[in-house]
Amino acid sequence: MSFSLRSEDRMLMRSPMRLYVPGLGKQRGGPASFLRYLVSALARRGVRASGSRFLGWTDVGLVNAICDDRALGFLRRRDVPIVQRLDGIHFGHLAYLNERTREVYELADTVIFQSQFSQALIRAHFGAATRTRIVLNNGCS
């Protein structure tokens, strides 16, 4: 039995993955540094990333803990897999952000934790994710 791919399928297999990262290059601080290093490592493997949803192309959306509704809506309308990067829980005067973090956590197809500690902390507060979980250590674990 012979198997052959259609020409459009062969073209898709050759094209690099396209990653939408809301706010890419505009964020500051520790989580933004982690994201920059991750995007840089993926770029070395041929993955193209953009912070603009207006380009119209996206294979995967890489979002932070509290991604805004416009970015999530863009990804959901196009049925694009959502990957959430998480580094922990907010305490004190920022604790109100945890509700948004949980909402995105429950929508995400895959969750990337910044450390084993982050994964344990999120599990303790939100429960275990039923989707794919990945730990990419940021050097503190």
Backbone as CSV, one residue per row, in Angstrom:
resi,resn,N_x,N_y,N_z,CA_x,CA_y,CA_z,C_x,C_y,C_z
1,MET,0.838,-1.175,0.000,0.000,0.000,0.000,0.886,1.242,0.000
2,SER,0.564,2.181,-0.835,1.332,3.416,-0.968,0.606,4.551,-0.254
3,PHE,1.392,5.427,0.349,0.816,6.570,1.060,1.534,7.815,0.596
4,SER,0.760,8.831,0.229,1.395,10.095,-0.158,0.612,11.246,0.449
5,LEU,1.343,12.294,0.757,0.733,13.489,1.328,0.306,14.438,0.223
6,ARG,-0.759,15.176,0.482,-1.162,16.222,-0.448,-0.109,17.317,-0.423
7,SER,-0.009,18.095,-1.464,1.028,19.129,-1.537,0.883,20.151,-0.420
8,GLU,-0.365,20.522,-0.053,-0.525,21.499,1.029,-0.089,20.917,2.379
9,ASP,-0.271,19.605,2.575,0.200,18.961,3.799,1.726,18.931,3.846
10,ARG,2.366,18.673,2.726,3.843,18.677,2.681,4.364,20.076,2.987
11,MET,3.695,21.108,2.469,4.124,22.475,2.724,4.001,22.818,4.205
12,LEU,2.902,22.388,4.838,2.730,22.651,6.268,3.804,21.964,7.098
13,MET,4.201,20.772,6.706,5.222,20.046,7.461,6.576,20.741,7.367
14,ARG,6.846,21.428,6.259,8.128,22.115,6.082,8.150,23.482,6.749
15,SER,6.995,24.103,6.912,6.981,25.456,7.464,7.229,25.402,8.971
16,PRO,7.894,26.426,9.496,8.169,26.441,10.939,6.890,26.682,11.738
17,MET,6.906,26.221,12.968,5.778,26.481,13.856,5.700,27.980,14.121
18,ARG,4.482,28.469,14.235,4.254,29.896,14.465,3.608,30.078,15.828
19,LEU,4.269,30.857,16.669,3.882,31.027,18.064,3.432,32.461,18.305
20,TYR,2.223,32.614,18.860,1.728,33.934,19.244,1.964,34.093,20.738
21,VAL,2.702,35.136,21.120,3.027,35.411,22.522,2.542,36.827,22.824
22,PRO,1.330,36.969,23.413,0.820,38.309,23.693,1.803,39.122,24.535
23,GLY,2.054,40.347,24.102,2.940,41.237,24.858,4.416,40.934,24.718
24,LEU,4.782,40.090,23.783,6.197,39.736,23.609,7.035,40.994,23.406
25,GLY,8.064,41.144,24.232,8.953,42.291,24.138,8.490,43.499,24.930
26,LYS,7.264,43.469,25.442,6.732,44.613,26.188,6.730,44.378,27.691
27,GLN,6.891,43.122,28.108,6.829,42.794,29.524,8.199,42.926,30.164
28,ARG,8.213,43.172,31.477,9.454,43.324,32.233,9.413,42.425,33.457
29,GLY,10.567,42.150,34.048,10.645,41.379,35.282,11.040,39.939,35.044
30,GLY,11.031,39.160,36.129,11.453,37.769,36.099,10.691,36.899,35.119
31,PRO,9.337,36.897,35.166,8.582,36.077,34.215,8.860,36.451,32.759
32,ALA,9.062,37.736,32.493,9.369,38.175,31.130,10.738,37.659,30.689
33,SER,11.693,37.616,31.614,13.017,37.072,31.297,12.918,35.600,30.935
34,PHE,12.173,34.852,31.724,11.960,33.431,31.441,11.358,33.269,30.052
35,LEU,10.347,34.075,29.743,9.676,34.006,28.455,10.635,34.331,27.312
36,ARG,11.460,35.367,27.480,12.427,35.722,26.436,13.400,34.577,26.168
37,TYR,13.895,33.953,27.234,14.816,32.820,27.061,14.125,31.645,26.376
38,LEU,12.878,31.381,26.742,12.133,30.289,26.121,11.907,30.555,24.637
39,VAL,11.462,31.766,24.304,11.229,32.124,22.895,12.532,32.057,22.109
40,SER,13.633,32.503,22.711,14.936,32.446,22.065,15.355,30.998,21.785
41,ALA,15.156,30.120,22.761,15.496,28.709,22.571,14.626,28.078,21.489
42,LEU,13.349,28.426,21.464,12.465,27.897,20.426,12.845,28.431,19.050
43,ALA,13.261,29.683,18.980,13.678,30.272,17.701,14.874,29.522,17.124
44,ARG,15.792,29.094,17.985,16.948,28.315,17.512,16.519,26.978,16.920
45,ARG,15.309,26.554,17.245,14.771,25.302,16.711,13.794,25.558,15.560
46,GLY,13.759,26.792,15.083,12.951,27.110,13.909,11.542,27.603,14.195
47,VAL,11.195,27.820,15.454,9.856,28.312,15.795,9.838,29.831,15.660
48,ARG,8.865,30.350,14.914,8.726,31.793,14.747,7.748,32.312,15.786
49,ALA,8.078,33.415,16.442,7.209,33.984,17.468,6.901,35.438,17.159
50,SER,5.690,35.849,17.531,5.282,37.236,17.358,4.385,37.632,18.520
51,GLY,4.454,38.884,18.903,3.582,39.419,19.932,2.329,40.059,19.358
52,SER,2.166,40.010,18.046,1.025,40.642,17.395,0.026,39.609,16.893
53,ARG,-1.221,39.734,17.291,-2.249,38.828,16.784,-2.737,39.280,15.406
54,PHE,-2.308,40.439,14.973,-2.776,40.980,13.703,-2.083,40.362,12.497
55,LEU,-1.067,39.542,12.725,-0.422,38.866,11.607,-1.332,37.799,11.014
56,GLY,-2.260,37.294,11.821,-3.234,36.337,11.323,-2.781,34.892,11.335
57,TRP,-1.519,34.634,11.566,-1.059,33.242,11.592,-0.697,32.848,13.008
58,THR,-1.117,31.701,13.405,-0.769,31.196,14.727,-1.021,29.701,14.771
59,ASP,-0.023,28.948,15.217,-0.198,27.518,15.449,-0.440,27.233,16.927
60,VAL,0.207,28.018,17.793,0.116,27.838,19.245,0.168,29.216,19.897
61,GLY,-0.598,29.386,20.968,-0.546,30.615,21.748,0.146,30.344,23.074
62,LEU,1.191,31.091,23.369,1.909,30.978,24.632,1.543,32.192,25.476
63,VAL,0.779,31.971,26.554,0.256,33.077,27.345,0.813,33.038,28.762
64,ASN,0.764,34.180,29.429,1.226,34.236,30.814,0.074,33.909,31.761
65,ALA,0.332,34.058,33.035,-0.649,33.672,34.051,-1.958,34.435,33.932
66,ILE,-1.914,35.712,33.573,-3.119,36.547,33.587,-3.405,37.144,32.209
67,CYS,-3.310,36.346,31.186,-3.520,36.779,29.802,-4.848,37.524,29.650
68,ASP,-4.843,38.569,28.814,-6.059,39.363,28.653,-7.089,38.683,27.749
69,ASP,-8.344,39.155,27.844,-9.448,38.550,27.113,-9.300,38.648,25.599
70,ARG,-8.698,39.736,25.095,-8.536,39.871,23.644,-7.649,38.771,23.089
71,ALA,-6.539,38.509,23.761,-5.620,37.466,23.294,-6.268,36.085,23.407
72,LEU,-6.929,35.816,24.528,-7.593,34.517,24.685,-8.712,34.339,23.665
73,GLY,-9.480,35.396,23.430,-10.549,35.320,22.437,-10.014,35.029,21.046
74,PHE,-8.915,35.686,20.690,-8.267,35.450,19.394,-7.910,33.976,19.245
75,LEU,-7.294,33.408,20.276,-6.855,32.009,20.216,-8.043,31.051,20.197
76,ARG,-9.034,31.310,21.004,-10.190,30.407,21.081,-11.017,30.449,19.806
77,ARG,-11.193,31.639,19.208,-11.968,31.740,17.962,-11.317,30.953,16.832
78,ARG,-10.002,30.855,16.854,-9.276,30.143,15.805,-8.953,28.706,16.199
79,ASP,-9.445,28.274,17.352,-9.206,26.925,17.861,-7.711,26.602,17.927
80,VAL,-6.944,27.583,18.400,-5.492,27.446,18.533,-5.186,26.920,19.935
81,PRO,-4.323,25.908,20.061,-3.960,25.412,21.390,-3.346,26.523,22.239
82,ILE,-3.749,26.552,23.508,-3.269,27.562,24.452,-2.299,26.913,25.429
83,VAL,-1.099,27.485,25.503,-0.081,27.027,26.440,0.126,28.159,27.444
84,GLN,-0.087,27.861,28.716,0.060,28.873,29.765,1.374,28.653,30.508
85,ARG,2.118,29.745,30.714,3.352,29.705,31.494,3.025,30.223,32.890
86,LEU,3.309,29.388,33.891,2.998,29.756,35.267,4.238,29.708,36.137
87,ASP,4.330,30.681,37.050,5.466,30.668,37.977,5.035,30.672,39.427
88,GLY,3.743,30.754,39.719,3.334,30.696,41.116,2.008,31.364,41.393
89,ILE,1.785,31.600,42.663,0.558,32.197,43.178,0.897,33.587,43.712
90,HIS,-0.050,34.488,43.587,0.135,35.839,44.132,-0.365,35.890,45.567
91,PHE,0.338,36.610,46.399,-0.047,36.777,47.798,-0.124,38.270,48.125
92,GLY,-0.689,38.578,49.280,-0.757,39.967,49.727,-1.658,40.803,48.835
93,HIS,-1.191,42.020,48.515,-2.023,42.963,47.762,-2.270,42.533,46.310
94,LEU,-1.535,41.510,45.814,-1.750,41.022,44.449,-2.573,39.738,44.386
95,ALA,-3.079,39.282,45.523,-3.823,38.023,45.575,-5.044,38.025,44.645
96,TYR,-5.591,39.193,44.359,-6.754,39.274,43.466,-6.447,38.736,42.066
97,LEU,-5.166,38.703,41.670,-4.784,38.197,40.349,-4.946,36.677,40.230
98,ASN,-5.039,35.989,41.346,-5.151,34.532,41.313,-6.410,34.039,40.620
99,GLU,-7.502,34.791,40.712,-8.737,34.365,40.055,-8.546,34.333,38.537
100,ARG,-7.900,35.366,38.005,-7.641,35.385,36.554,-6.668,34.271,36.171
101,THR,-5.657,34.068,37.003,-4.698,32.994,36.747,-5.429,31.654,36.670
102,ARG,-6.350,31.427,37.586,-7.124,30.176,37.585,-7.979,30.052,36.319
103,GLU,-8.622,31.134,35.893,-9.455,31.099,34.683,-8.627,30.666,33.477
104,VAL,-7.463,31.259,33.318,-6.602,30.908,32.184,-6.093,29.473,32.345
105,TYR,-5.740,29.091,33.565,-5.268,27.735,33.880,-6.298,26.691,33.453
106,GLU,-7.560,26.989,33.690,-8.616,26.044,33.341,-8.884,25.990,31.838
107,LEU,-8.540,27.036,31.103,-8.706,27.056,29.644,-7.522,26.449,28.888
108,ALA,-6.356,26.506,29.491,-5.124,26.114,28.796,-5.112,24.634,28.426
109,ASP,-4.558,24.360,27.249,-4.376,22.969,26.798,-3.136,22.360,27.424
110,THR,-2.125,23.193,27.640,-0.858,22.763,28.232,-0.422,23.833,29.212
111,VAL,0.195,23.406,30.318,0.708,24.346,31.306,2.202,24.100,31.470
112,ILE,2.985,25.171,31.326,4.428,25.108,31.570,4.685,25.769,32.919
113,PHE,5.205,24.997,33.842,5.556,25.536,35.162,7.022,25.933,35.147
114,GLN,7.351,26.986,35.849,8.706,27.509,35.865,9.623,26.734,36.812
115,SER,9.046,25.893,37.658,9.850,25.076,38.571,8.951,24.007,39.187
116,GLN,9.566,23.014,39.810,8.799,21.994,40.533,8.005,22.655,41.664
117,PHE,8.631,23.632,42.318,7.959,24.359,43.399,6.695,25.045,42.879
118,SER,6.791,25.706,41.719,5.631,26.383,41.128,4.512,25.388,40.845
119,GLN,4.873,24.244,40.306,3.869,23.224,40.010,3.162,22.766,41.299
120,ALA,3.914,22.524,42.350,3.331,22.092,43.618,2.441,23.186,44.219
121,LEU,2.876,24.433,44.126,2.109,25.550,44.657,0.784,25.714,43.915
122,ILE,0.826,25.656,42.601,-0.391,25.776,41.793,-1.332,24.615,42.090
123,ARG,-0.791,23.414,42.160,-1.621,22.242,42.489,-2.316,22.409,43.836
124,ALA,-1.595,22.931,44.819,-2.168,23.111,46.155,-3.317,24.120,46.146
125,HIS,-3.237,25.129,45.276,-4.261,26.185,45.248,-5.363,25.927,44.231
126,PHE,-5.026,25.351,43.078,-6.002,25.187,41.998,-6.378,23.740,41.721
127,GLY,-5.648,22.785,42.283,-5.862,21.380,41.959,-4.965,20.960,40.808
128,ALA,-4.912,19.666,40.588,-4.050,19.127,39.531,-4.658,19.403,38.160
129,ALA,-3.821,19.811,37.238,-4.267,20.035,35.861,-4.555,18.686,35.213
130,THR,-5.624,18.640,34.447,-5.954,17.397,33.747,-5.334,17.374,32.359
131,ARG,-4.642,18.412,32.014,-4.027,18.507,30.692,-2.519,18.283,30.813
132,THR,-1.827,18.491,29.749,-0.381,18.301,29.724,0.304,19.289,30.656
133,ARG,1.231,18.777,31.458,2.004,19.608,32.378,3.478,19.417,32.057
134,ILE,4.186,20.515,32.012,5.617,20.490,31.706,6.306,21.397,32.718
135,VAL,7.456,20.967,33.215,8.258,21.826,34.084,9.528,22.175,33.327
136,LEU,9.741,23.469,33.097,10.998,23.977,32.518,11.677,24.785,33.600
137,ASN,12.637,24.190,34.238,13.271,24.838,35.385,13.959,26.130,34.981
138,ASN,13.780,27.129,35.821,14.359,28.437,35.548,15.676,28.657,36.291
139,GLY,16.191,27.605,36.891,17.467,27.728,37.557,17.399,27.796,39.055
140,CYS,16.181,27.878,39.610,16.079,27.971,41.076,15.634,26.653,41.682
141,SER,15.327,25.666,40.872,14.855,24.367,41.401,16.015,23.408,41.582
